[in-house]
């Protein structure tokens, strides 16, 4: 039996003010193509279907269209609610969806929903575990010694399932799972995770494959068959160097599992470029790359360029972030000027900051007047608020 493992779709997400909806539509089409190409029997989605608990209408429509397409192709789907999702919204009309082969985790009531698919080797049971906190578990297992431990909470729930370990079992879960002695690779696009919310990987021993969500960097956790799919798109600059993929899991007879990581090519990649402004906006440099990618830019000009952001966006429309790195910032350890700051403050203030960093003092009144005249000449009266 073959299935694709997805997680952390975050449909409806904004990244640095940019809507990712078209990128998400593109990547879901790619998933459908991969499912057809590799004759997948199912797709599992390990939580964070949406980016927030009350997603916008266009996000809901995109998910609905995707699930409709899966149902029309006869591809089963198993989905759990993540910490970004509303369990009630994800589970809405679940009984109707089950008739079409779309299975979602209900609001947690102390049990885990589970469903079977058959192949020539027999049944495979898919267990659906939504994002759980100790407080959710204590409500239904008052006698269990859960306390504040996420590991004990998950262990308590799984022990109650009476999993048949002689048969094939897949768990779909959205938790922060760690293996002893192994560092979990994380990114800036995740909510803060770590510390008390960790779940020890040892509690999942009954399952042939554990499809995890919650961490956006794809990786195994202790063993190959317990892994995070990662988000299908890059959602922060910290993910620039790491390609995205979808695990294609092939369950053979009991104990035989193979995994193939299928690349997910985005509509727009997320990249970092660096150099002097004049070089970066030159025709030769722009023509040599995909100019509509999502870009984080480091400018290395010794003097702060006037109107840097608008010049960059005239050739790179999807600039997401900008910073400056030169001898002055190296010496002071300054982090540079953020994109948000550039959009708020006027060129005179930016020049004043750079002058102070390089000279250790503020502009004198006479120097300020001279700079102001130069800026008015270069930009016109509208280029400065002074």
N, C-alpha and C positions, 0 to 999 in steps of 0.2 A: 504494500500500500504506500502511495506517495502523497505527501502533503507539503505545501509551502508554509513556512513559519514567518509571520509578520508581527510587528509590535510597534507601539508608539507612533501611530499615524498622525495624531494631533491635527486632524482635519479642522480647518478654519484658523490655523495658527498665523499670527503676524510675527515676522522676524525683522527687528529694527524698523518697524513701520511698514514693511512690505508684506502684502498678502501673499501667502503661499498656495492659494487655492488652485491656480492653473498648474503649478508644479505638482501639486498633489493629484490633480486629475490625470496628468501625464504619467505619474508613477503608478497609479492604479491601473491605467491601461497597460502599462508594461507588465504588471503583475498578471493581468489576465492573459497577455500573450505568452508569458512564461508558463502559466498553468496549462494552456493549450499545447504549447510546444513539448512540455515534459509529461503530458497526460496525468496531471495531478488529480487525485481523487478528492482532495479537500484543501482548504486554506484555513489556518488557525491565526487568530489575531489576539495577541497577548496583552490587551489592555491599552488604555489611552487612545481609544478610537477617535475621540474629539479632543480639542485642546482645552476646553472648559466645560463645566457642567451644564451650562445653557448655551449650546452652540448656535451660531447664526443660521438662518434658514438655508443659505446656499451651501453650508457645510453639511447639513442634514440631507439635502437633496443629493449631494455628491456621494455620500455613504449609501443612500437609498438606491441610487443608480448602480453603484458597484455591486451591492447585494442582489439586486434584481438580475444583473448580468450573470452573476455566479449561479443563481437559481435557474436561469434560463439555459445555462450550459450543463446543468446537472452536477455542478461542483459543490460539495458540502462546505459549509463554513462554521467554524467553532470560535466564538468570540467571548471574551470576559471584559468586565468593567475594570478600568484602571483608576488610579487616584485622581486623575483629571476628569473622569467621567461621572455622570449621575447614574448610579445603578438602576434607578427607576426608569430613566429615559432609555438606557441601553436595552432594558428588558421589556420595553413597551411592545405590545402585541406579539410577544414571544411565541405563544401557542400557534398563532397564524404563520409565523415565520418557520416554525419547525416543520410544517407541512410542505414547505418548499426546500427543506434541507439546510436551513439557516438556524443554528443553535446558539443561544446567548445565555450568559449566566444570569439567573434570577437574582433578586435582592436576597442577600444571605439570610437564611433562616436556620442555620445550624447544620445544614446538609449541603453536599456538592452535587449539582446536576451532572449527570453523565449520560452519554449516548454512544451507541455502537454503530460502527460501519463494518461491513463484511468484505473480505477478499478471499482468494483461493486458499489462504492459510488459516482462515477462520475469522473470528471477530477481533476488532480493535476497539477498546473502550476509551473515549475521550472524556476526561474529567475537567470540569470548568470551575476554577477557583478565582473569584473576583478579588480585588485588593482587600486585604483583611488587616485590621488592627486588633490588638489585644482586647479592647473594649467591645468590639463586635463579637468576639468569641466568648468572652466571659458571660455575656447575656444569655447564651444558649448552653454553656457548659459551666454552670455555677460551681460544680464540685471540682473542676479541674484546677490545678495549680498553675495558672497562666501568668498571673501578676501583670507586669509590664513587658514581658518578653515576647517579641514577635516570633522567635523560634518556637517557644512553647505553644503559642497560639496556633501556629500553622501545624505543628506536630499533633496537637489535640484534634484538630479538624481532620487531618489525613488518617490518623489512627481510627477515627470513627467510621471511615469509609469502607473498611474491610475489603481492601483491594485484593483481587485474585492474582497473586504474583506468578501463577503458572500460565496466565494468559497475557496478552499484550495490552499495555496501558500507556496512555499519553496524558500528561497533565499540562493544562494551559493556565498559567499563573502570572500575576503582576505583583512582584515583591522585590525587595532589595536582598538578593541572595548572594552569599559569599562562601568561599571555600577556605578553610583554615590555611593560613600562610600564603594565600594568593591575593594580590591586590586587584581590586575591581577598577577597570579603566572607565573613567567618567568624563562628562563634557559639561560645558557651561549652560547648555540648553535644558538640563534637568533641574527640577526642584531639588533643594538641598536634601541629600540622602546620606545615610551613614549613622553610626552610633547605635542608638537603641532600636532602630527599625530593621537591623540586619536579621536575616534568617539563615541559619546554618544549612549548607547544602546536604548534609547527612540525612535530613528529614525526608528527602525525596527518593530514597533507595528503592521503593516499590515500583518505580515507573521506568519504562523502557526509554522514554524521551520526555524531557521537561522543557516546554516552550515558554521561555520567560520574556516578560516585558518590564520596563521601568528604567533601564539603563540604555542610553542612546548609542553607545559604542558596541558593535557586534563582538561577541567573545564567548568562549566556553567558561564554565564555572566548575573547576575540579575535574570534570570529565567531558568528553565530546558530546555526549547525549544530554547534557544539562547546559543550556546556553541561552544567551540573549541574542535575539535577532538584530537588535539595534533599530533605530528609527530609519525609515526608508529614504529620508532626505536629510541633508545637513541643516541643522537648525541653529548653529552658532559658529563663530570663528574658530573655536577650539576643535571643531570637527573637520577643518579644511583638509588636513593631510590623510584623512581616513575614508577610503571608499566605502560605499554602502552595498549591501547584498541581502539576499533572502535565502535562508537555508532551505534546500529541497531535501526533505527527509524521506528515506525509503525504508519502510519496515518490512523485513523479510520474516522468516520463521522466528519464533521466540528467541531473543538474544542476538539477532542479527539486525543491525541498524547501520545504514550508510548515509552520509550527509555530504551534499554538494552545495557550495556557496555560489549562488547565481548572482552576477553583478546587476545592480540597478542603476542604469544610466539616467541622470536627471535631465529635465528640460533646460535648466540653467545650473551650471556647476557653481560652487562657492570657492573662491580663490583669494589669494593675497598677492598684491603687486607692490613693488617698492622702487623708488627712484626719484629724481628731480621732476617737478611738475611738467616742464617743457618737454622732457623726454617721454614721459608717460602718455602725453596727449598728442605726440607726433604721429603723422600718418603711418609711418613705417611700423611703429610699435603697436598701434591700434589694429592695423590690418593683419598683424601676425597672431591674433588671438580672438577668442569669442568675446566680443566687447559687451555683450548683454548678460554675461555671467554676473552673479552676485559677488561684489568685490569689497575687500577690506584693503585700504591703501595706506602705505607709509610713505610720506614725502620726506626726502632727504635734503631739501634746499636749506642752505645756511640762513637765508633771509626768508621770512614767512611770505609765501606768494599771496598776492591780493586776489580775492575771489576764487580761491582754490577749488572749493566744492562745486561751484557752477561750471568752471572750466572742465573739471573731471566728468561731471554728469552730462556735459555736452557731447561726449564721446563714449562714456560708460554710464548708461542710464540707471544702472542698478548698483551704484556705490552705496554700501551699507554702513561703512565706517571709515574714518580717516584719522590718522595721527601723524605727528611730526617727529622725526628722529634726525638730530644733527649734533654738532659738537657741543652746543649749549645744553641741549637736553641730556646728552651723555654725561656732561660734567655735573649737572645739577640733579640728575636722576629723575628729571621731570618726565611724566608719562605722555606729554603732548596734549593737544587740544582735541577733544572728542567731537564727533559729528554733530551731536546735539548742541554743543557750545558754539560751533561754527555757525549754526543756523540761528542762534540767538544774539550773538554779539557782533558789533560793527568792526570794520577793518582797523579803525584807529585804536580800539582797545586791544586787538590782536597784536598790532605792531608794538604797542606799549609793553605788552607782556614779553614779547621777544627781546625788545631793547633792554628791559630790566634783567632778563635772564643772562644776556650776553655781557652787560656792563655793570651789573650790580647796583644800579640806581634807576630812578624813574626819569622820564624825559623832563627836561626843563621847559618852561613856558615857551621860550623862543624856539626850541627844537620841536615842540608840539605844534606850534604854528606852521613851521616849515613842512613838517610831515603832513599836516592837514591840507595845506595848499597842494602838495604833490598828489594826495589822494583825490582831491576834488578835480584836479587836472586829469587824472587817470580814469576816474569813475564817473565824473559828473557830480553835481550837488546831491543826487539821490544816493550816492555811494557811502555817505557817512551821516550819522545822526547829529554830529557836533555842528 
